[in-house]
Amino acid sequence: ENDAISTMTTLRAPVVAALLLLLSAVPSSRAFSCAGKQGRCGSSVPSLSLRPSSAATVPSSPGLFRAFVALRSSSSGGYDRQGDEVVAKKREPPYPKAGDVVRYFDVDGGAADGEALVGKIVLIQSILSKASADAYDDGTGRWLVEIQEMEDVGDGYYADYPSRKRRSKQSLRKLEEVAPVSASFVRTEDAYKIPRDRAGRPLSLFDQYKLVGYEGPAAVPVNEEVVQSDAERYAALKIKLLKDAALAGLFGTVLVELLRGFDDAITYLAGAIAGVGYVFFLSVKTDTLGSAGAKLGKNVSNLRFGLPAIVLVTVAVRNVALGANGPLGPDGPGSMFSTVTAEQFACAMLGFLTYRVTLFASQLSPVVGDSLGDMLPGSAGVALRMAQDAKEGGEEGASGGLFDENLKPVLLVCGPAGTGKTSLVKKLVADGGGRFVEPMMMDRVADGATFERLELRDEFLKVDATGRYGLTAEGVLTAAASPAADEPGEGGEEGEEQPQQQQVVVVDADVALAKKLTQVSGARLIGVWVGLDSTEKFENRLRSQIESGDLPIPEDETEESVIRGKVKAIVQDIEYGVVSGIFEFTILNNDFDTSFAQLEEAAEYCFK
């Protein structure tokens, strides 16, 4: 009965209740024994499971036991019925697939079975030998896997090698020689966490993959709707390119006629027609790719390379036909191609290359249109992106300028953890004389129904660590009071009206919150980045936080691994601060008083 009780602790509550009733109905409960991967009952090894004891079967029992078996079989698929007997299923290894993290051995490692390595499956291919495929019914000797070795970076983490080293770290193994491992990607480490044994060797889930019945990599499903949509977009793009090339050629012809005269315009037009033909024949090659007529399409499309020569021949024939009226007059050379002047050659080639202007413009226009807001610094870029979004959304009354008078100025103070930005923000609010306020937070206790509704809709910009207070876009935009033209302030002398003091909300934000604030409509962000001038100072501050207990170390981590992970996250935050373009001011907080003076100077920009 003790064994049965130990087993019941690993089951879910409904199953435990069923087993308790079962013990009262079935006196002999030693039919099951607990067996983990390491052979220890009650251990937390992931492969812990129920399996029959040496009898290998469980005798039939009354209806309660049958109900329990049906419940267990339907919920986890862990048992099968064979007549009146219940037999536990054995876990089967999975089939391999590209991208799996596996363990394999290198015989040059010095150990008896070689050095244990970890890598990713890149490619699965069959062994081109019919004899070997027919000789082994257990599936061995049929498949080869190409493995990209991963670098052991310590503490059970394995990361991809740099691109320059990956080619030398690839190897081929038979499928039966590799074993799947449980790999969890840790973003802060940019590496995979692999379980290891006491000797530090990676543990595998199974000794090898399932080989019997494996028929190779599964085909990637094709979404016909996506294919049809892409075909329609390609057809529209092809027509657009041809039309743009033709219109550009006509425009260039008119321009040349005005600047150089009719003869040069005719030559330019011939070159422009050849350019349109070049785009057309190029589309023929693209249309036939992957089809039965691919070879014919390629041969036909090669005609495009002869179009410039055809243009020059046409110009030369025209010059010969004109005779004395040609560009060289009656004393021109007798050779036909010698009649083509340098001006005619230049006009023909410029006309032919006109199609490239339209290609370049079509590729550049979306880039410029989408990224102009990103190229402008700080609040100007944010305001431009908001104006573009409002224009695309068709909002009525949207301002066409970069700075709408209705935009609320928001002082965004952002930077990695440990830079002292929170202390700077609190001092700015405290010493600002009421001009600077913090955003309004929603309290779960005060209005639980609204809080839960916003949380379900994912409308919070941020929820604090306690889960009680949440920040919304409305809390940012309405926290600061704005003076109205017809609303007097308080404290004025008799007969005089003092204007109401303008306030600016100050947000102490991490990078995640800063990204969300850039999407808030109605805010004009004035970005201030707070950082340090070296990673060594970040590491020193992190060590100080660990010593003071402000930064706890998880049980499965070490001090060095925690610091390494934090530094990687800080580097990623700094990268965003550099490339985002929303921060107009940068403060290196080496001295608090100097940094606070710089923050006050940046904050004054909110009132301009």
C-alpha positions as CSV (number, residue, x, y, z in Angstrom):
1,E,0.0,0.0,0.0
2,N,2.9,2.3,0.6
3,D,4.0,2.0,-3.0
4,A,0.5,2.8,-4.2
5,I,0.4,5.9,-2.0
6,S,3.7,7.1,-3.4
7,T,2.4,6.7,-6.8
8,M,-0.8,8.6,-6.1
9,T,1.2,11.7,-5.1
10,T,2.2,12.1,-8.8
11,L,-1.4,12.1,-10.1
12,R,-3.9,14.9,-10.5
13,A,-6.6,15.5,-7.9
14,P,-9.4,13.7,-9.7
15,V,-7.3,10.6,-10.3
16,V,-6.1,10.6,-6.6
17,A,-9.6,10.7,-5.4
18,A,-10.4,7.7,-7.7
19,L,-7.4,5.8,-6.3
20,L,-8.5,6.5,-2.7
21,L,-11.8,4.9,-3.4
22,L,-10.1,2.1,-5.2
23,L,-7.9,1.2,-2.2
24,S,-11.0,0.6,-0.1
25,A,-12.4,-1.7,-2.8
26,V,-9.2,-3.6,-3.8
27,P,-7.2,-4.7,-0.8
28,S,-4.1,-5.8,-2.8
29,S,-2.8,-2.5,-4.3
30,R,0.8,-3.6,-5.1
31,A,-0.1,-4.2,-8.7
32,F,1.5,-0.9,-9.6
33,S,5.1,0.2,-8.8
34,C,6.7,3.6,-9.3
35,A,9.7,3.7,-11.7
36,G,11.5,6.9,-12.7
37,K,14.2,7.3,-15.2
38,Q,16.8,7.0,-12.5
39,G,14.9,4.1,-10.7
40,R,14.0,6.2,-7.7
41,C,10.3,6.2,-6.5
42,G,8.8,9.6,-6.1
43,S,11.6,11.4,-7.8
44,S,10.9,14.5,-9.9
45,V,12.5,13.1,-13.1
46,P,10.4,14.0,-16.1
47,S,10.1,10.4,-17.2
48,L,8.3,9.3,-14.0
49,S,5.4,7.1,-14.9
50,L,3.2,4.2,-13.8
51,R,4.0,0.8,-15.1
52,P,3.0,-2.7,-14.1
53,S,5.1,-4.7,-11.6
54,S,6.6,-8.0,-12.5
55,A,3.2,-9.5,-13.0
56,A,2.9,-7.0,-15.9
57,T,-0.9,-7.0,-15.7
58,V,-3.6,-5.7,-13.4
59,P,-6.5,-8.1,-12.5
60,S,-10.0,-7.2,-13.3
61,S,-11.9,-5.5,-10.5
62,P,-15.4,-4.0,-9.9
63,G,-16.9,-1.1,-11.7
64,L,-15.1,1.6,-9.9
65,F,-11.7,0.3,-11.1
66,R,-13.1,0.1,-14.6
67,A,-14.2,3.7,-14.4
68,F,-10.8,4.8,-13.1
69,V,-9.1,3.0,-16.0
70,A,-11.4,4.6,-18.5
71,L,-10.7,8.0,-17.0
72,R,-6.9,7.5,-17.0
73,S,-6.9,6.1,-20.5
74,S,-9.0,8.9,-22.0
75,S,-7.0,11.7,-20.2
76,S,-3.4,10.6,-20.8
77,G,-3.5,7.6,-23.0
78,G,-1.3,5.7,-20.6
79,Y,-3.0,2.4,-20.6
80,D,-4.5,-0.2,-23.0
81,R,-7.2,-2.8,-22.4
82,Q,-6.5,-6.3,-23.5
83,G,-9.7,-8.2,-22.8
84,D,-10.3,-7.9,-19.1
85,E,-6.7,-6.8,-18.4
86,V,-5.2,-3.4,-18.3
87,V,-1.6,-3.0,-19.6
88,A,0.4,0.2,-19.3
89,K,1.7,1.8,-22.5
90,K,5.3,2.4,-23.0
91,R,6.4,5.9,-24.1
92,E,7.7,5.9,-27.6
93,P,10.4,8.2,-28.9
94,P,9.4,10.8,-31.5
95,Y,10.2,10.9,-35.2
96,P,13.1,13.2,-36.1
97,K,12.6,16.5,-37.8
98,A,14.9,19.4,-38.9
99,G,15.6,21.8,-36.1
100,D,15.6,19.2,-33.3
101,V,18.4,19.6,-30.7
102,V,20.2,16.2,-30.4
103,R,23.1,14.6,-28.5
104,Y,25.7,12.6,-30.4
105,F,29.2,11.4,-29.8
106,D,32.6,12.2,-31.3
107,V,35.0,9.3,-31.1
108,D,38.0,11.6,-30.8
109,G,36.8,12.9,-27.4
110,G,39.0,10.6,-25.4
111,A,36.3,8.8,-23.5
112,A,35.4,5.2,-24.1
113,D,32.2,6.1,-26.1
114,G,33.6,9.5,-27.3
115,E,32.9,13.1,-26.4
116,A,29.2,14.0,-26.0
117,L,28.3,16.9,-28.2
118,V,25.0,18.8,-28.7
119,G,23.8,20.1,-32.1
120,K,20.8,20.8,-34.3
121,I,19.5,18.7,-37.1
122,V,19.9,20.7,-40.3
123,L,19.1,18.1,-43.0
124,I,17.7,14.5,-43.1
125,Q,18.6,12.5,-46.2
126,S,18.2,8.9,-47.2
127,I,21.2,6.6,-47.7
128,L,21.2,5.8,-51.4
129,S,21.6,2.1,-51.0
130,K,18.7,-0.2,-51.7
131,A,20.5,-3.1,-50.1
132,S,20.9,-1.3,-46.8
133,A,17.3,-0.1,-46.9
134,D,16.0,-3.7,-47.3
135,A,18.5,-5.3,-44.9
136,Y,17.3,-3.7,-41.6
137,D,13.7,-4.0,-40.6
138,D,14.3,-2.0,-37.4
139,G,14.9,1.2,-39.5
140,T,18.6,1.4,-39.0
141,G,21.0,2.1,-41.9
142,R,18.4,4.1,-43.9
143,W,18.9,7.7,-42.9
144,L,21.7,10.2,-42.5
145,V,21.4,13.5,-40.6
146,E,23.5,16.6,-41.0
147,I,24.2,18.2,-37.6
148,Q,25.2,21.7,-36.8
149,E,27.3,21.5,-33.7
150,M,26.5,24.0,-30.8
151,E,29.0,25.6,-28.5
152,D,29.0,24.7,-24.8
153,V,29.0,28.2,-23.1
154,G,28.9,26.8,-19.6
155,D,26.2,26.1,-16.9
156,G,24.4,23.8,-19.3
157,Y,23.9,26.4,-22.0
158,Y,24.6,25.6,-25.6
159,A,24.6,28.4,-28.3
160,D,25.0,28.5,-32.0
161,Y,28.5,29.2,-33.3
162,P,29.2,32.4,-35.1
163,S,28.5,32.2,-38.8
164,R,32.2,32.1,-39.8
165,K,32.7,28.9,-37.7
166,R,29.5,27.0,-38.6
167,R,30.8,25.5,-41.8
168,S,33.6,23.7,-39.9
169,K,31.3,22.5,-37.2
170,Q,29.0,20.4,-39.4
171,S,29.0,16.6,-39.4
172,L,27.1,13.6,-40.7
173,R,25.8,10.9,-38.5
174,K,23.5,7.9,-39.0
175,L,20.0,8.6,-37.6
176,E,20.3,5.8,-35.0
177,E,23.5,7.4,-33.6
178,V,21.8,10.6,-32.4
179,A,19.4,11.0,-29.5
180,P,16.8,13.8,-28.8
181,V,17.4,16.1,-25.8
182,S,15.1,18.4,-24.0
183,A,16.2,21.9,-24.9
184,S,14.7,25.2,-23.6
185,F,15.7,28.4,-25.3
186,V,16.6,31.1,-22.7
187,R,16.4,34.5,-24.3
188,T,18.6,36.3,-21.8
189,E,21.4,33.9,-22.5
190,D,20.7,33.6,-26.2
191,A,21.3,29.9,-25.8
192,Y,19.5,26.6,-25.1
193,K,19.4,25.1,-21.6
194,I,20.2,21.4,-21.7
195,P,19.8,19.1,-18.7
196,R,23.0,17.3,-17.7
197,D,24.0,14.4,-15.4
198,R,26.3,14.7,-12.5
199,A,29.3,14.2,-14.7
200,G,28.2,17.2,-16.8
201,R,27.2,15.2,-19.9
202,P,24.0,16.2,-21.7
203,L,21.0,13.9,-20.9
204,S,18.8,12.6,-23.7
205,L,15.1,12.0,-23.6
206,F,15.5,8.7,-25.4
207,D,18.5,6.6,-26.5
208,Q,17.5,7.2,-30.1
209,Y,14.7,8.4,-32.3
210,K,11.8,6.1,-33.4
211,L,13.1,4.5,-36.6
212,V,10.5,1.9,-37.5
213,G,7.9,3.4,-39.8
214,Y,9.8,6.6,-40.4
215,E,9.4,7.7,-44.0
216,G,11.5,10.8,-44.1
217,P,10.9,14.5,-43.5
218,A,7.2,15.5,-43.9
219,A,6.3,17.7,-46.8
220,V,5.6,21.3,-46.0
221,P,1.8,22.0,-46.5
222,V,1.1,24.6,-49.1
223,N,-1.6,27.1,-48.5
224,E,-3.4,27.5,-51.9
225,E,-5.0,30.8,-50.9
226,V,-1.6,32.3,-50.2
227,V,-0.3,31.0,-53.5
228,Q,-3.3,32.5,-55.4
229,S,-2.9,35.8,-53.6
230,D,0.8,36.0,-54.4
231,A,0.1,35.2,-58.1
232,E,-2.4,38.1,-58.2
233,R,0.1,40.4,-56.6
234,Y,2.8,39.3,-59.0
235,A,0.5,39.9,-62.1
236,A,-0.3,43.4,-60.8
237,L,3.4,44.1,-60.2
238,K,4.4,43.0,-63.7
239,I,1.8,45.2,-65.3
240,K,2.8,48.1,-63.1
241,L,6.5,47.7,-64.1
242,L,5.7,47.6,-67.8
243,K,3.4,50.6,-67.6
244,D,5.8,52.6,-65.6
245,A,8.7,51.8,-68.0
246,A,6.5,52.9,-71.0
247,L,5.4,56.1,-69.3
248,A,8.9,57.0,-68.3
249,G,10.1,56.4,-71.8
250,L,7.4,58.7,-73.2
251,F,8.2,61.4,-70.7
252,G,12.0,61.1,-71.5
253,T,11.2,61.3,-75.2
254,V,9.3,64.6,-74.8
255,L,12.1,66.0,-72.6
256,V,14.8,65.1,-75.2
257,E,12.7,66.5,-78.0
258,L,12.5,69.8,-76.1
259,L,16.2,69.9,-75.3
260,R,17.9,68.2,-78.3
261,G,15.5,68.1,-81.1
262,F,13.4,65.6,-83.0
263,D,16.2,63.3,-84.3
264,D,17.6,62.6,-80.9
265,A,14.1,62.2,-79.5
266,I,13.4,59.4,-82.1
267,T,16.6,57.6,-81.1
268,Y,15.8,57.9,-77.4
269,L,12.3,56.6,-78.0
270,A,13.7,53.5,-79.8
271,G,16.0,52.9,-76.8
272,A,13.0,53.3,-74.4
273,I,10.9,50.8,-76.4
274,A,13.8,48.3,-76.2
275,G,13.9,48.9,-72.4
276,V,10.2,48.0,-72.2
277,G,10.9,44.9,-74.2
278,Y,13.7,44.0,-71.8
279,V,11.3,44.0,-68.9
280,F,8.7,42.0,-70.9
281,F,11.2,39.2,-71.8
282,L,12.4,39.2,-68.2
283,S,8.8,38.5,-67.1
284,V,8.6,35.6,-69.6
285,K,11.5,33.9,-67.8
286,T,9.9,34.5,-64.4
287,D,6.5,33.3,-65.6
288,T,7.9,29.9,-66.7
289,L,10.2,29.2,-63.7
290,G,9.5,25.8,-62.2
291,S,7.2,24.8,-65.1
292,A,7.5,22.4,-68.0
293,G,8.3,25.3,-70.3
294,A,11.1,26.7,-68.1
295,K,13.8,25.9,-70.7
296,L,11.8,27.4,-73.6
297,G,11.0,30.5,-71.4
298,K,14.7,30.9,-70.6
299,N,15.7,30.7,-74.2
300,V,13.0,33.2,-75.3
301,S,13.9,35.6,-72.5
302,N,17.6,35.6,-73.6
303,L,16.4,37.7,-76.6
304,R,16.4,40.7,-74.2
305,F,20.2,40.8,-74.3
306,G,20.1,41.5,-78.1
307,L,17.7,44.5,-77.8
308,P,20.4,47.2,-77.5
309,A,22.1,45.9,-80.6
310,I,18.8,45.9,-82.5
311,V,18.3,49.5,-81.5
312,L,21.8,50.5,-82.8
313,V,21.1,48.6,-86.1
314,T,17.8,50.4,-86.5
315,V,19.5,53.8,-86.0
316,A,22.3,52.8,-88.5
317,V,19.8,51.7,-91.1
318,R,17.9,55.0,-90.7
319,N,21.1,57.0,-91.1
320,V,21.9,55.1,-94.3
321,A,18.4,55.5,-95.6
322,L,18.6,59.3,-95.0
323,G,21.9,59.4,-97.1
324,A,23.0,63.0,-97.5
325,N,20.3,64.1,-95.0
326,G,21.7,61.9,-92.3
327,P,23.7,63.3,-89.3
328,L,27.0,62.9,-91.1
329,G,25.9,64.4,-94.4
330,P,27.1,63.3,-97.9
331,D,30.7,62.8,-96.7
332,G,29.9,60.2,-94.1
333,P,31.8,56.9,-94.0
334,G,30.7,54.0,-96.2
335,S,30.3,51.5,-93.3
336,M,26.7,51.3,-92.0
337,F,27.6,51.2,-88.3
338,S,30.0,54.1,-88.7
339,T,27.1,56.3,-89.3
340,V,25.9,56.1,-85.7
341,T,27.2,59.3,-84.0
342,A,28.2,59.5,-80.3
343,E,25.0,61.6,-79.5
344,Q,22.8,58.9,-81.1
345,F,24.6,56.2,-79.2
346,A,24.1,58.1,-75.9
347,C,20.4,58.8,-76.6
348,A,19.8,55.2,-77.4
349,M,21.5,53.8,-74.3
350,L,19.8,56.4,-72.1
351,G,16.5,55.5,-73.5
352,F,17.2,51.8,-73.0
353,L,18.2,52.3,-69.4
354,T,15.1,54.4,-68.5
355,Y,13.3,51.3,-67.2
356,R,15.9,51.0,-64.5
357,V,14.8,54.4,-63.2
358,T,11.3,53.2,-62.6
359,L,12.5,50.0,-61.0
360,F,14.7,52.0,-58.6
361,A,11.9,54.4,-57.8
362,S,9.4,51.6,-57.1
363,Q,11.8,50.0,-54.7
364,L,12.8,53.2,-53.0
365,S,9.4,54.8,-52.5
366,P,8.0,52.4,-50.0
367,V,11.2,52.4,-48.0
368,V,11.3,56.2,-47.9
369,G,7.6,56.5,-47.2
370,D,7.6,54.0,-44.3
371,S,10.9,54.9,-42.7
372,L,10.9,58.7,-43.0
373,G,9.4,58.9,-39.5
374,D,12.1,56.6,-38.3
375,M,14.8,58.7,-39.8
376,L,13.6,61.9,-38.2
377,P,14.9,62.2,-34.6
378,G,12.9,62.1,-31.4
379,S,9.4,63.6,-31.2
380,A,9.5,64.8,-34.8
381,G,9.7,61.3,-36.0
382,V,7.0,60.1,-33.6
383,A,4.7,62.9,-34.6
384,L,5.2,62.2,-38.3
385,R,4.4,58.5,-37.8
386,M,1.3,59.4,-35.9
387,A,0.3,61.8,-38.7
388,Q,0.8,59.0,-41.3
389,D,-1.2,56.6,-39.3
390,A,-4.0,59.1,-38.9
391,K,-4.0,59.8,-42.7
392,E,-4.0,56.1,-43.5
393,G,-6.8,55.5,-41.0
394,G,-8.9,58.2,-42.5
395,E,-9.4,60.0,-39.3
396,E,-11.5,63.2,-39.7
397,G,-10.0,66.4,-38.6
398,A,-6.5,65.0,-38.4
399,S,-3.8,67.6,-38.5
400,G,-1.6,67.7,-41.5
401,G,1.4,69.1,-39.7
402,L,4.1,67.4,-37.8
403,F,3.0,68.8,-34.5
404,D,-0.7,69.0,-33.7
405,E,-1.6,71.4,-30.9
406,N,-3.6,68.7,-29.3
407,L,-0.7,66.4,-28.8
408,K,0.2,66.0,-25.1
409,P,3.9,66.4,-24.3
410,V,5.3,63.3,-22.5
411,L,8.8,63.2,-21.0
412,L,10.0,59.7,-21.6
413,V,12.9,58.8,-19.4
414,C,14.2,55.4,-20.4
415,G,17.3,53.2,-20.0
416,P,18.5,49.8,-18.7
417,A,18.0,48.8,-15.1
418,G,20.6,49.9,-12.7
419,T,21.3,53.3,-14.2
420,G,19.6,55.4,-11.6
421,K,16.9,56.8,-13.9
422,T,14.2,56.1,-11.3
423,S,15.9,58.3,-8.7
424,L,16.4,61.1,-11.3
425,V,12.7,61.0,-12.2
426,K,11.5,61.1,-8.6
427,K,13.7,64.1,-7.8
428,L,12.5,65.9,-11.0
429,V,8.9,65.4,-9.9
430,A,9.6,66.4,-6.3
431,D,11.6,69.5,-7.2
432,G,9.5,70.6,-10.2
433,G,7.1,72.8,-8.3
434,G,4.1,70.9,-9.6
435,R,5.1,71.2,-13.3
436,F,6.0,67.5,-13.6
437,V,3.7,64.7,-12.5
438,E,3.8,60.9,-12.8
439,P,1.2,59.0,-14.8
440,M,-2.0,57.9,-13.2
441,M,-2.1,54.2,-12.4
442,M,-5.3,52.1,-12.2
443,D,-5.8,50.3,-8.9
444,R,-7.1,46.8,-9.0
445,V,-8.5,47.1,-5.5
446,A,-10.3,50.4,-6.2
447,D,-12.0,49.2,-9.5
448,G,-11.5,45.5,-9.9
449,A,-14.1,45.0,-12.7
450,T,-12.6,47.6,-15.0
451,F,-9.1,46.4,-14.2
452,E,-9.9,42.8,-15.2
453,R,-11.7,44.0,-18.3
454,L,-8.7,46.0,-19.5
455,E,-6.3,43.1,-18.5
456,L,-8.3,40.7,-20.6
457,R,-8.2,43.1,-23.6
458,D,-4.4,43.5,-23.1
459,E,-4.9,47.3,-23.0
460,F,-2.4,47.9,-20.2
461,L,0.9,49.4,-21.2
462,K,2.4,48.0,-18.0
463,V,1.4,46.2,-14.8
464,D,3.6,46.5,-11.8
465,A,5.4,43.5,-10.1
466,T,2.6,43.2,-7.5
467,G,-0.1,43.0,-10.1
468,R,-2.2,45.6,-8.4
469,Y,-1.4,48.8,-10.4
470,G,-1.7,49.0,-14.2
471,L,-0.8,51.8,-16.6
472,T,-3.0,52.7,-19.5
473,A,-2.7,55.2,-22.4
474,E,-5.4,57.3,-20.8
475,G,-3.4,57.3,-17.5
476,V,-0.5,58.9,-19.4
477,L,-2.5,61.4,-21.4
478,T,-4.8,62.6,-18.7
479,A,-2.3,62.8,-15.7
480,A,-1.0,66.3,-16.6
481,A,-3.3,69.3,-16.6
482,S,-3.2,71.6,-19.6
483,P,-4.1,75.3,-19.4
484,A,-7.1,76.4,-21.4
485,A,-7.4,79.8,-23.0
486,D,-10.6,80.7,-21.2
487,E,-9.9,79.1,-17.8
488,P,-8.2,81.3,-15.3
489,G,-5.9,79.9,-12.7
490,E,-5.8,80.5,-8.9
491,G,-3.9,82.9,-6.8
492,G,-4.2,86.0,-9.0
493,E,-4.4,89.5,-7.7
494,E,-7.7,91.3,-7.4
495,G,-9.0,92.1,-10.8
496,E,-6.3,89.9,-12.5
497,E,-6.4,86.4,-13.8
498,Q,-3.3,84.2,-13.6
499,P,-2.9,81.6,-16.3
500,Q,-3.2,77.9,-15.2
501,Q,0.2,76.2,-14.9
502,Q,1.0,73.7,-17.6
503,Q,2.0,70.3,-16.4
504,V,4.0,67.5,-18.2
505,V,3.7,63.8,-17.3
506,V,7.1,62.1,-16.7
507,V,7.3,58.4,-17.4
508,D,10.0,56.2,-15.9
509,A,10.1,53.5,-18.6
510,D,12.0,50.4,-19.5
511,V,12.5,49.5,-23.2
512,A,9.4,47.4,-23.4
513,L,7.2,50.3,-22.1
514,A,9.0,52.8,-24.4
515,K,8.1,50.7,-27.4
516,K,4.4,50.7,-26.4
517,L,4.4,54.4,-25.8
518,T,5.5,55.1,-29.3
519,Q,2.2,53.6,-30.5
520,V,0.1,55.8,-28.2
521,S,-2.0,58.2,-30.2
522,G,-2.1,61.8,-28.9
523,A,1.3,61.9,-27.2
524,R,4.3,63.9,-28.2
525,L,7.3,62.0,-26.8
526,I,10.4,63.9,-25.6
527,G,12.9,61.0,-25.1
528,V,15.7,61.0,-22.6
529,W,18.1,58.0,-22.5
530,V,19.9,57.4,-19.2
531,G,22.9,55.0,-19.3
532,L,26.4,54.4,-18.2
533,D,29.6,54.7,-20.2
534,S,30.9,51.2,-19.7
535,T,29.6,47.6,-19.2
536,E,32.0,47.3,-16.2
537,K,30.0,49.9,-14.3
538,F,26.8,47.9,-15.1
539,E,28.5,44.8,-13.8
540,N,29.6,46.6,-10.6
541,R,26.1,47.9,-9.9
542,L,24.6,44.4,-10.6
543,R,27.0,42.9,-8.1
544,S,26.1,45.5,-5.5
545,Q,22.4,44.7,-6.0
546,I,23.2,41.0,-5.6
547,E,25.1,41.7,-2.3
548,S,22.3,43.8,-1.0
549,G,19.6,41.2,-1.9
550,D,17.8,43.5,-4.3
551,L,18.7,41.1,-7.2
552,P,18.0,37.5,-6.1
553,I,19.8,34.5,-7.7
554,P,17.6,31.6,-8.7
555,E,18.4,28.2,-7.4
556,D,19.5,26.8,-10.8
557,E,21.7,29.9,-11.6
558,T,25.0,31.2,-10.4
559,E,26.1,34.8,-9.8
560,E,28.1,34.9,-12.9
561,S,25.3,33.5,-15.1
562,V,22.8,36.0,-13.7
563,I,25.2,38.9,-14.4
564,R,26.0,37.6,-17.8
565,G,22.3,37.4,-18.7
566,K,21.6,40.9,-17.3
567,V,24.5,42.4,-19.3
568,K,23.2,40.7,-22.5
569,A,19.7,42.3,-21.8
570,I,21.4,45.7,-21.2
571,V,23.3,45.5,-24.5
572,Q,20.0,44.8,-26.3
573,D,18.4,47.7,-24.6
574,I,21.2,50.0,-25.5
575,E,20.9,48.9,-29.1
576,Y,17.3,49.9,-29.1
577,G,18.2,53.3,-27.6
578,V,20.7,53.9,-30.4
579,V,18.7,52.8,-33.4
580,S,15.1,53.7,-32.4
581,G,15.5,57.5,-33.1
582,I,13.1,58.6,-30.3
583,F,15.7,59.8,-27.8
584,E,16.8,63.4,-28.3
585,F,18.8,63.6,-25.1
586,T,21.4,61.2,-23.7
587,I,22.6,61.3,-20.0
588,L,25.5,59.2,-18.8
589,N,24.7,59.0,-15.1
590,N,28.2,59.0,-13.6
591,D,27.5,61.9,-11.2
592,F,23.9,62.3,-9.9
593,D,23.9,66.1,-9.5
594,T,25.3,66.6,-13.0
595,S,22.9,64.1,-14.5
596,F,19.9,65.8,-12.7
597,A,20.9,69.2,-14.1
598,Q,21.0,67.7,-17.6
599,L,17.5,66.1,-17.1
600,E,16.1,69.4,-16.0
601,E,17.5,71.1,-19.1
602,A,15.9,68.3,-21.3
603,A,12.6,68.6,-19.4
604,E,12.4,72.3,-20.3
605,Y,12.1,71.2,-24.0
606,C,8.6,69.9,-23.1
607,F,7.3,73.5,-22.7
608,K,8.6,74.8,-26.0
